[in-house]
Amino acid sequence: MIDSYLVPEGTVITANGDSAALDLSAAASRAFLLTLSVKSVIEQQSIEVSLFTSADGAAWDTKPIATLPQKFYAGEYPMIVPLDGSPNAKFVRAHWDLNRWGRGANAPRFEIGLRFREIPPEMLSKP
């Protein structure tokens, strides 16, 4: 059962970036729950998180498999990520884009965590 952090809780980010790759080969399911936890923010900034897949962990798809819409506030933001339409997806990684506008310092700053959990197959079965 996969339950991992693509970005550890409490990580401070100040620029666009990518997480490390997560190997999905041990997953029994092809559905996952992605949860973005935003612990602290400064005003007038946004974060957008996208997930990319890869067959080998080296060459990444150019189009994201899923994207969380821009977030501006502290909170927990879950999203279901089905991978059954991507049978060759053996690795996943997150990419985030930060945006800052207005007065004051131009550098954005977020304190986040990004958890990626497998949804057990029995929870997906239809009655």
C-alpha positions as CSV (number, residue, x, y, z in Angstrom):
1,M,0.0,0.0,0.0
2,I,1.5,3.3,-1.1
3,D,1.3,6.1,1.4
4,S,4.1,8.6,0.9
5,Y,4.9,12.3,0.8
6,L,6.0,13.8,-2.5
7,V,6.8,16.9,-0.4
8,P,7.4,16.3,3.3
9,E,5.1,18.2,5.7
10,G,6.5,21.6,6.7
11,T,8.6,22.1,3.6
12,V,9.1,25.8,2.8
13,I,9.1,26.5,-0.9
14,T,10.0,29.8,-2.5
15,A,10.3,29.0,-6.2
16,N,8.8,26.7,-8.9
17,G,10.0,23.1,-8.6
18,D,9.6,19.3,-8.8
19,S,9.4,16.6,-6.2
20,A,11.4,13.4,-6.3
21,A,9.9,10.6,-8.3
22,L,7.7,8.0,-6.5
23,D,7.8,4.4,-7.8
24,L,4.2,3.0,-8.2
25,S,5.2,-0.6,-9.1
26,A,4.1,-1.9,-5.7
27,A,0.6,-0.4,-6.0
28,A,-2.4,-2.8,-6.0
29,S,-4.7,-0.1,-7.2
30,R,-4.6,2.5,-10.0
31,A,-6.4,5.2,-7.9
32,F,-4.7,7.6,-5.5
33,L,-5.6,10.4,-3.2
34,L,-3.3,13.5,-3.5
35,T,-3.6,15.9,-0.6
36,L,-1.9,19.4,-0.6
37,S,-1.5,20.8,2.9
38,V,-0.8,24.5,3.0
39,K,0.3,25.4,6.5
40,S,1.3,29.0,6.0
41,V,1.2,31.6,3.2
42,I,1.9,35.3,2.7
43,E,-0.7,37.4,1.0
44,Q,-1.0,37.9,-2.7
45,Q,0.5,34.7,-3.9
46,S,-0.7,31.4,-5.4
47,I,0.4,27.8,-5.8
48,E,-0.6,25.4,-8.5
49,V,0.3,21.7,-8.3
50,S,0.4,19.2,-11.2
51,L,1.2,15.5,-11.3
52,F,3.3,14.0,-14.1
53,T,3.8,10.3,-14.9
54,S,6.7,8.3,-16.4
55,A,7.2,4.8,-17.6
56,D,10.9,4.7,-16.5
57,G,11.4,7.5,-14.0
58,A,13.7,9.4,-16.5
59,A,11.5,10.6,-19.4
60,W,8.4,12.4,-18.1
61,D,5.1,12.9,-19.9
62,T,4.7,16.5,-21.2
63,K,1.0,16.8,-20.2
64,P,0.1,16.4,-16.5
65,I,-2.2,13.5,-15.4
66,A,-3.9,15.8,-12.9
67,T,-3.7,19.5,-11.7
68,L,-5.0,21.0,-8.5
69,P,-6.4,24.5,-9.3
70,Q,-4.5,27.5,-7.9
71,K,-4.6,27.8,-4.1
72,F,-4.3,31.1,-2.3
73,Y,-5.0,30.2,1.4
74,A,-3.9,27.8,4.1
75,G,-5.9,24.5,4.2
76,E,-6.1,20.9,3.1
77,Y,-6.9,20.3,-0.6
78,P,-7.6,16.7,-1.6
79,M,-8.0,15.3,-5.2
80,I,-8.6,11.8,-6.5
81,V,-6.0,10.8,-9.1
82,P,-7.1,7.8,-11.3
83,L,-4.3,6.2,-13.3
84,D,-6.3,3.5,-15.0
85,G,-6.1,5.5,-18.2
86,S,-2.3,5.5,-18.0
87,P,-1.3,1.8,-17.9
88,N,2.4,2.7,-18.6
89,A,2.6,5.1,-15.6
90,K,5.1,3.5,-13.2
91,F,6.4,6.7,-11.6
92,V,4.8,9.9,-10.5
93,R,6.2,13.3,-9.4
94,A,4.7,16.6,-8.6
95,H,5.5,20.0,-10.1
96,W,4.5,23.3,-8.5
97,D,4.3,26.8,-10.0
98,L,4.3,29.7,-7.6
99,N,3.0,33.2,-8.4
100,R,3.4,36.4,-6.4
101,W,2.0,39.9,-7.1
102,G,1.4,43.2,-5.3
103,R,3.6,45.2,-3.1
104,G,6.5,44.0,-0.9
105,A,8.9,41.3,-1.5
106,N,8.6,39.6,-4.8
107,A,9.5,36.1,-3.6
108,P,6.6,33.8,-2.9
109,R,6.7,31.6,0.3
110,F,4.6,28.6,1.1
111,E,4.9,26.0,3.8
112,I,3.4,22.8,2.4
113,G,3.2,19.1,2.4
114,L,2.1,16.9,-0.5
115,R,0.8,13.4,0.4
116,F,0.1,10.7,-2.2
117,R,-1.9,7.7,-0.9
118,E,-3.2,4.6,-2.7
119,I,-6.9,4.0,-2.5
120,P,-7.4,0.3,-1.7
121,P,-9.1,-1.7,-4.5
122,E,-11.9,-2.8,-2.1
123,M,-12.9,0.8,-1.6
124,L,-13.2,1.2,-5.4
125,S,-15.4,-1.8,-6.1
126,K,-19.0,-1.1,-7.0
127,P,-21.8,-2.8,-5.0
